[in-house]
Amino acid sequence: MRNSSKAATLESKFPLLAIENDCIISKDADVTICFKVRLPELFTVASAEYEAIHSVWFKVIKTLPDFTIVHKQDWFIKENYNPDLSKDDQSFLSKSFERHFNERPFLNHYCYLFITKTSKERMRMQSNFSSLCKGKLIPKEIKDKEIIGRFLEAVDQLERIMNDSGYIHLERMTEDEIAGTSERSGLLEQYLTLSRETHPSLQDIKLGSEEMRIGNNRISMHTLSDTEDLPGTVSSHSRYEKLSTDRSDCLLSFASPVGLLLSCNHIYNQYLFIDNSDENLRQFEKSARNMHSLARYSRANQINKEWIEKYLNEAHSFGLQSIRAHFNVMSWSDNSAELKQLKNDTGSALALMECRPRHNTTDTATLYWAGIPGNAGDFPSEESFYTFIEPALCFFTEETNYQDSPSPFGIKMADRLTGKPIHLDISDLPMKQGIITNRNKFILGPSGSGKSFFTNHMVRQYYEQGAHVLLVDTGNSYQGLCELIKGKTKGEDGVYFTYTEDNPIAFNPFYTDDGVFDIEKRESIKTLILTLWKRDDEPPTRSEEVALSNAVSGYIERIKTDDQHPSFNGFYEYVKDDYQKVLEQKKVREKDFDIANFLNVLEPYYRGGEYDYLLNSEKQLDLLSKRFIVFEIDAIKDHKILFPIVTIIIMEVFINKMRRLKGVRKLILIEEAWKAIAKEGMAEYIKYLFKTVRKFFGEAIVVTQEVDDIIQSPIVKESIINNSDCKILLDQRKYMNKFDDIQAMLGLTDKEKSQVLSINMNNDPRRLYKEVWIGLGGTHSAVYATEVSTEEYLAYTTEETEKMEVMNLASELDGNVEHAIKRISLSRIKSNRKDN
């Protein structure tokens, strides 16, 4: 049987004439300017911000002249993550991370805005006058150049207002981006093939009353083109129940169900038709009079007359501009079963917006054709409905998926919705942009919230990007990672210190490699001695501080002049002999500085004392060149004397790095050990560290799991929280009843509170991950997923049985932790495949 269907070439029907000065010119003399649109990220916008975004759209629409069409087109395309495994410097764990996410499907979002200047006649054309129905398209001439000039000025103003708002960014599209080049496809080619591949091949487009097909893809079209299909009320945003609690609201735009939440290939078209508002209202007045005169014949006429009068009253009472609008969701699939599912999913998404789902089969072809960028003038007017600008804008989607930071430095996290890896810079870029003034971080997460996994994941990536990392731990959280680094560097790096009586951590506070005692070194020594001397609840007087400062300065001068070996023993003897004589000469009273008491308290650290080994080390901790150091001090965490002193010894190691490693990134992460240095007697030390580290390209990170610690300690608030512009919180549901106190302590906004309380509330059961909230400077915040590969899990795990399994196998493999992790990982992957 012969094929009787009519065929035509795309060239003969194509409605666009040319692209000039980055503007699309149609054959009907319509002029279109195209923009790429960058929207705020999903789950990061609060109620007031949605209102502000809505207000900005309203302002810019008001600036446009009559007979202009605003066409916002959102593409949602299913893509797969392609890892970059070609880098030579990638570590074993980095490669395993990339392999773990290989081919991970996710929904990508691209947003465009097309502003079209057309004519009054074109705005009123119906579907039977579409360019699809014409035999031959004869290009028309643009007659009024002045109107086009005013239109271009209005669009420039629109772009400026949008970009100045700080919420939405518009970028003018170039001719190459619209039409494409030999290296990449353009937007027009992508739309006509429904593909964002580099060079998609053009396929047959079948336009029928029952079915529309592009190549093998069949199109399903749902439209909002009648007021009867619309909800009773609309708003700029709506509550997302899955991530909301009785104490917090997670908000999304009103149209989000047909945006990123609709997980399939689809395009969401949003049209606003700006007619002459006065003429529209005159037509409605005439229509109302007609309905009134015919009301006696039909109750429907009476009802229609009342609705028209309500519309007119709204318009005249509030000075509203009458416009027309249309919205449609176009989804597609090459599988008939999947297409049926897409229809159901799209209908359900519209129902969530309280709209009546209408599957359009009549005008699918003309609606698709009008959706060609630059061809909005071909839109069939009978598919639009009358409304006002503000309610129409509620149907705009206002968020996009998480975006990679445009920075070479950062850490890899995952998108909480789709699981796609995200490159995230929470240190350098925010500093450059003025979002934060320091790189310090405060991490709060109860036991079991995934805190150790996140910190392991973060410090590992910092280390691999050249940072010097020093960790103070009280629970062997970093032993696996440290052993892996040690094996990889053949013992050159990955230093793991554990305090034992046979081999205690010791140092010499008066030793410097270069003999230079700068301000930082002197302050460090004074803080240490003050800690040994005074109790937590016994702050020094002003005269005692001066006396101690003079004693330290005097001993340092003695070292320089006498060329003697510096040590704490030497300092003690100097104070006992020479400095005591100086005080006698100055007639310093005992109540101002009790030197006998001072020497008596410091005697246990002097030669022959109980702790004489702590501060008189003959060998120095030569850790300047070591880039990954872990001090595990769990054995002495409850020792009132050793714990604070050993902690300060460790801090001295970091401060030495801080002073001497110029231009090198430095990171100190302190787990529960911060409690020892956050007491009254040592508060100055931690204040000094947190305020000074930023000047040396460094960052101090404090980790805690006890919420009462941060609520009850004023030192934490003054020293740590106020000097940590980056705050990181994990699952806080255990502290739900105390969260108001945490919110007040950390200075979190209501938006940030809602984000934190949404952590782990709607996790995908097919993926194994924990969520984490990251807030920067009180202005930028989002929730991310910490998802790692099996190899990374084995390196980070704090589960005793799993750590022992790795270490025991490593001992059988000549201490090679990497090979042990590879072998266990392979066995687990095979086991999972069998189970599935």
Residue, then its C-alpha position, 0 to 999 in steps of 0.5 A: m500500500r502506498n504511503s498517502s501522508k503528505a510530506a514537506t521539507l523543513e526548509s520550506k516550512f521553517p518560520l525563521l529568516a535570519i539571525e542578525n546582531d544576535c537577534i532572531i528575525s522571523k519570516d513574519a518580521d518578528v524580532t526575538i532576543c534570547f537569554k540564558v537564565r541562571l536561577p537560584e539553586l533548589f531548596t535554597v530560597a526562602s519565602a521573602e526571596y521568592e516574593a522578591i524574585h516574583s517582584v523583579w519579574f513583575k517589574v521587568i514585564k511592566t517595562l516591555p511595550d505592547f504586542t510583546i511575547v515573553h517566552k520562558q523555556d525550561w529544559f529538563i533533560k536526563e543525562n548521565y555523569n561522565p567522570d574524568l579519569s584521565k588526570d594523572d595526579q588523581s589519587f586512588l580514592s579520587k578515582s574510586f569516587e569518580r568510578h562510583f558515580n560513573e553513568r549516574p543518571f540525573l536530571n539536568h536543567y537549562c533555562y532560556l528566555f525569549i523576548t519577541k516583538t510582534s504585531k497586533e495582527r500576529m498576536r490574534m492569529q489562531s492555529n489555522f493561520s500557523s506557518l505550518c498551514k501555509g504553502k509558502l512563507i514569504p518574508k515580510e519587511i520590518k517597517d517601523k525601525e523606531i518601534i524596534g529601537r524602543f523594544l531593544e532599549a526595553v529589553d536592555q533595561l529588562e536585562r539590567i534590572m534582572n542582573d541587578s536583583g542578585y537572584i536571577h542572572l541573564e546572559r545574552m545568547t550569541e548567534d553561534e549559541i543559537a544557530g550552532t557551529s561546526e564544533r557544537s549544536g545550537l539551540l535551534e538544532q537541539y529543539l528540532t531534534l529534542s537532543r542536546e548531543t554535540h551534533p544530533s542528526l535531523q530526523d523526520i518530524k511527523l505532525g498528526s492529529e493523534e500523534m506527534r513524533i520526532g524521529n522515534n520520540r513520541i511527544s505528550m503535551h499537557t496544557l494550561s490554556d483555560t481558566e477552568d483548568l487553573p487552581g482557585t488560588v496561586s502564590s509565588h511559592s508553596r510548601y514542600e511537604k517531604l522536607s518540612t516539619d511541624r517546626s519548619d517549612c521547606l519552600l519551592s516555587f509554585a510550579s516546581p512539580v513540573g520542574l525538577l520534581l518531574s523526573c523525565n525528559h520534558i520542556y516546560n514552556q511559559y508564555l506571557f502575551i502583552d496586548n494593549s491592556d486598555e483595548n482588552l478591557r474595552q472588549f471585556e466591557k462590551s462583552a459584559r454588556n452583551m452577557h447582561s442583555l442575554a442573561r434572561y435566556s441563559r444562566a451561563n450568560q449571567i454567570n459569565k457576566e459576573w466573572i467578567e465584571k469581577y475581572l474588570n473591577e480588579a483591573h480598575s481598582f488596582g490598576l492591573q495590566s490585562i495580559r494573556a498567558h499559556f503554559n504547557v509541559m511537553s514530554w517525550s519518549d521512544n518507548s510506548a510504555e514509558l510514554k504512558q507513564l510520562k503522561n500519568d506523571t505529568g498529570s500528577a504533577l499538574a494535579l499537585m499544583e491543583c490544576r486540572p490536567r488536560h492532555n492536549t492532542t488537538d494543537t500539539a503540532t502548532l504548540y510545538w512549532a510555536g515553541i521554536p526559539g524565536n517563533a512565539g509569534d506563531f502561537p495560536s491565540e485560542e490556546s491562551f487565557y486572560t489574566f493579570i501579570e502577577p498571578a501569571l508569574c506564579f506559574f514560572t519555575e524559579e529554581t535550578n539544580y545544584q551548580d559546580s563552583p567555578s573554582p579550581f579548588g574545592i571538595k566533591m559532594a553530591d546533589r541531594l535530589t539526583g545524586k550527581p557529584i558537585h564540585l563545591d568551594i567553601s573556602d577560596l571563592p566565598m572569600k574572593q566574593g566577600i561572602i566570608t571573611n575567614r576560612n574557619k569552620f565550625i562542625l556540629g553533628p551528633s554521634g552517628s550523623g556521618k560527621s566522621f565521614f564528612t570530615n574524612h572526605m573533606v580533609r582527604q581532598y584538601y590534602e590531595q590539593g596541596a594543603h598541610v593538614l593537622l588533625v587533633d583526634t580523640g577517637n581514631s577517626y582518621q587512622g585508616l586515611c592516615e595509614l593509606i597516605k603513609g603507605k602511598t608516600k612510603g612513610e614520607d607522610g601520614v604521621y600518626f601520633t598516639y600518646t603513651e607513657d613510654n613515648p609521650i608527645a613532648f616539645n621545647p616551647f623555646y626552640t626555633d629553627d631560625g632563632v627568630f622570636d616574633i610576636e606570634k612565638r612570644e604570645s604562644i609561649k606566654t599562653l602556654i605558661l599562663t595555662l600551667w600557672k593559673r586555674d580555669d577559674e583564676p584569670p591573671t591580674r594585669s600586673e601578673e600579665v606584665a610580669l610574665s611578659n617581661a620574664v619571657s622577653g628577658y629569657i629570650e634576650r638571655i638566649k640571644t646574648d649567651d648563645q645557650h640551649p633554650s629550654f623550659n628548664g633554662f626559663y625556670e632557672y632564669v626566673k628563679d635567679d636573675y628575674q627575681k633580682v630584677l623584681e626586687q630592684k623594681k620593688v614589685r610587691e608580692k601581691d602584684f606578682d607572687i614569684a614564689n607561688f609562680l615557681n612552685v606551680l611550675e616546678p612539676y615541669y622543671r628538671g626532676g619534676e613529674y612532668d619534666y619530659l613534656l617541655n624539655s624535649e631534646k629532639q624537636l617535632d620535625l613536622l614542618s614538611k609533613r603534610f598529613i599529621v594526626f595526633e590521637i590523644d584519646a588516652i589522656k583526654d580526661h587527664k586534667i594536666l596532660f590533656p591541655i598541655v599536650t593540646i597546646i604542644i600540638m597547637e604550637v606545631f601548627i603555629n610553626k607551620m602557620r608562620r613559616l610556610k608562606g603561600v601554602r594552604k594550612l588546615i587544623l581540625i580539632e575534634e573534642a580536644w577543643k574543650a581543653i583549650a576553650k576553658e577560661g585559663m586558655a581562652e586567649y590561645i584559641k582566640y588568638l588561633f582563630k583570629t590569626v590563622r586567616k592571615f596565613f592562608g589557613e583555616a581552623i576547624v572545630v568539630t563537636q557532637e555535644v550540643d550542650d557544649i556550644i550552648q553553655s560555653p561563652i568561650v566557644k561563642e566568642s572565640i570559635i563561632n564568631n570567627s567561623d564564617c562557615k558553619i557545617l551541621l549534620d542531622q539535628r533531629k536528636y536536638m529538635n527540642k533544643f534547636d531554638d537554642i542552637q539557632a540563636m547561638l549560631g545566628l541561623t536565619d529561619k531559612e537556614k533552620s528549615q534547611v537544617l531540619s530537612i536533613n535526611m528527611n527524604n533520602d533515596p533508599r537506593r543510595l547510601y549517603k548522609e546529608v550535611w548542611i553548609g552555611l557561608g557567612g549567613t547568606h549562602s547555604a544549602v544541603y548536600a549529600t556525602e556519598v562515597s565509594t566502597e573504597e572511601y568507606l573502608a578508608y573512612t570507617t570508624e566501625e571497629t570490626e571493619k577497621m580491623e578487617v582492613m588492618n589485618l589484611a594490610s598486615e598480610l600484604d606487607g602493610n599495604v592498606e591500599h591493596a587491602i581496601k581494593r581487595i575487600s571492596l572488590s569482594r563486597i561489590k561481587s557479593n552485592r551483585k549476587d544479592n541483587 
